[in-house]
Amino acid sequence: MTFGLSGAALAGIAVGGATLVSGYMQGEAASDAAAIQGQASEAGIQEQRRQFDKVQELLKPYAEAGTGALSAQQAFLGLQGPEAERAAIERIQGGQTFQALQQQGENALLQTASATGGLRGGNLKGALAQFRPALLSSLIDQQYGRLGGLTTLGQNAATGTGAAAQTMGTNVTNLLGQQGAAAAGAEIAQGRAFGAIPSAISGGLGLFSGLGGKF
């Protein structure tokens, strides 16, 4: 059987057209799948960031409290200069706690001396002279210890924020990798689909020729 040129051409076009449509549909499907994967990954990234922002917001007051407490500790140690050290000590010395304990302690010493007849003795004067510095030193140590608790609290908050940031970074990196893999997979699938068109057309024409068709 002999077909005209137009028949052979139409046969080849038909085969190639069907392959083209199939390749186009496969490419579009791969592109749609990549888009869905990309949207899902992007949603995951946004959720990771939202969660991190929430953790950071919750821990921020503790971190700030720890920063302030550390600064106050440094002032007591003289690490911020003599003026800051003096101001820190004067705040305690002029505070109500120091004033109340000082009055109570001195009254107790006077009452004891009065009961024992030692109001005019040197021991009382020495005890009174030593009481205020000892009380001040004790309150400074106490305040420093309390500040240390806040410093540790702030350090833990900062550590928690850092851990949350590291976790978010890892998760976002994985999600970005999924986005890249999906996009690359779509490109490869499209390339394979369209790359099969020439061989399909050639095969269709070969089949036509094998059946006795002539160009």
C-alpha positions in Angstrom: 0.0 0.0 0.0 1.3 3.4 -0.9 0.4 6.6 0.8 1.0 10.0 -0.4 3.3 12.5 1.2 0.4 14.2 2.9 -0.7 11.0 4.5 2.8 10.2 5.9 3.1 13.7 7.1 -0.3 13.6 8.8 0.6 10.3 10.5 3.8 11.7 11.8 2.1 14.8 12.9 -0.6 12.8 14.7 2.0 10.7 16.5 4.0 13.8 17.4 1.0 15.7 18.3 -0.2 13.1 20.7 3.2 12.8 22.2 3.4 16.6 22.5 0.1 16.7 24.3 1.2 13.9 26.6 4.5 15.6 27.3 2.8 18.9 28.0 0.4 17.3 30.4 3.2 15.5 32.2 5.2 18.7 32.4 2.3 20.6 33.7 1.6 17.9 36.3 5.2 18.0 37.5 5.0 21.8 37.6 1.8 21.8 39.6 3.2 19.2 42.0 6.3 21.3 42.5 4.1 24.4 43.2 2.1 22.5 45.8 5.3 21.3 47.5 6.7 24.7 47.4 3.6 26.3 48.9 3.6 23.6 51.7 7.2 24.2 52.4 6.7 28.0 52.5 3.8 27.6 54.9 6.1 25.5 57.1 8.8 28.1 57.0 6.4 30.9 58.0 5.1 28.7 60.9 8.6 28.0 62.1 9.3 31.7 62.1 6.0 32.5 63.9 6.8 29.9 66.6 10.3 31.3 67.1 9.0 34.9 67.4 6.6 33.7 70.0 9.3 31.9 72.0 11.5 35.0 71.7 8.7 37.2 72.9 8.0 35.0 75.9 11.6 34.8 77.0 12.5 38.4 76.3 11.5 39.8 79.7 13.7 37.2 81.5 16.6 37.8 79.2 16.4 41.6 79.8 16.1 41.0 83.6 19.2 38.9 83.5 21.1 41.6 81.5 20.2 44.2 84.0 21.1 42.0 87.0 24.5 41.2 85.4 25.1 44.9 85.0 24.2 45.5 88.7 26.6 42.7 89.8 29.4 44.3 87.7 28.7 47.6 89.4 29.2 46.0 92.9 32.4 44.4 91.8 33.8 47.8 90.5 33.8 46.5 86.9 31.9 49.6 85.8 34.2 52.1 87.5 34.3 53.6 91.1 31.4 55.9 90.6 29.0 53.0 89.7 30.4 51.0 92.6 29.8 53.8 95.0 26.3 54.4 93.7 25.4 50.7 94.1 26.6 50.7 97.7 24.9 54.0 98.5 21.6 52.6 97.2 21.7 49.9 99.8 23.0 52.1 102.6 20.2 54.6 102.0 17.5 52.0 101.5 14.7 51.3 104.0 16.0 47.8 104.7 19.4 49.0 105.9 17.9 51.8 107.9 15.4 49.5 109.7 18.0 46.8 110.4 20.5 49.3 111.6 18.1 50.8 114.0 17.0 47.5 115.3 20.5 46.2 115.7 21.8 49.3 117.5 18.8 49.3 119.8 19.4 45.7 120.7 23.1 46.5 121.5 22.1 49.4 123.7 19.5 47.4 125.5 22.0 44.6 126.1 24.5 47.1 127.4 22.0 48.8 129.6 20.9 45.5 131.1 24.5 44.6 131.9 25.6 48.0 133.0 27.9 48.6 130.1 26.5 51.7 128.5 29.7 53.6 129.0 32.1 50.8 128.3 34.5 50.5 125.3 33.0 47.3 124.2 29.7 49.0 123.4 31.4 51.7 121.3 33.4 49.0 119.4 30.3 46.9 118.8 28.4 50.0 117.5 31.3 51.0 115.3 31.5 47.5 113.8 27.8 46.9 113.4 27.0 49.2 110.5 29.9 48.1 108.2 29.0 44.4 109.0 25.4 45.0 108.3 26.2 46.8 105.0 28.5 44.1 103.9 25.9 41.4 104.7 23.2 43.3 102.7 25.6 43.7 99.7 26.3 40.0 99.7 22.6 39.3 99.9 21.8 41.6 97.1 24.6 40.3 94.9 23.2 36.7 95.5 19.7 37.8 94.5 21.1 39.4 91.4 22.9 36.3 90.6 19.6 34.4 90.5 18.3 36.9 88.0 21.5 36.6 86.0 21.1 32.9 85.8 17.5 33.2 84.9 18.4 35.6 82.0 21.2 33.2 80.9 18.8 30.3 80.7 16.3 32.5 78.8 19.0 33.5 76.3 20.0 29.8 76.0 16.4 28.9 75.3 16.1 31.6 72.7 19.4 30.4 71.0 18.2 26.8 71.0 14.9 27.8 69.5 16.7 29.8 66.8 19.0 26.8 66.0 16.0 24.5 65.7 14.2 26.9 63.5 17.3 27.3 61.3 17.6 23.5 60.9 13.9 23.2 60.1 13.8 26.1 57.6 17.0 24.7 55.9 15.2 21.4 55.5 12.1 23.0 54.1 14.1 25.1 51.7 15.8 21.9 50.6 12.4 20.4 49.9 11.5 23.4 47.9 14.6 23.1 45.8 14.2 19.4 45.3 10.6 19.8 44.2 11.6 22.5 41.7 14.5 20.5 40.4 12.3 17.4 40.1 9.7 19.4 38.1 12.4 20.6 35.7 13.8 17.1 35.2 10.3 15.7 34.7 9.5 18.4 32.1 12.8 17.8 30.4 12.2 14.1 30.1 8.6 14.6 28.9 9.5 17.0 26.1 12.7 15.2 25.4 10.7 12.0 24.4 8.8 13.9 21.6 11.5 13.5 18.9 12.0 9.8 19.5 8.3 9.3 19.6 7.8 11.0 16.3 10.7 9.1 14.8 9.2 5.9 16.1 5.8 6.7 14.6 7.2 7.4 11.2 9.2 4.2 11.4 6.1 2.3 12.2 4.3 4.0 9.2 7.2 3.0 6.9 7.2 -0.5 8.2 3.6 -0.9 7.3 4.4 -0.1 3.7 3.9 3.6 3.7 6.0 5.7 1.4 6.8 9.4 1.8 
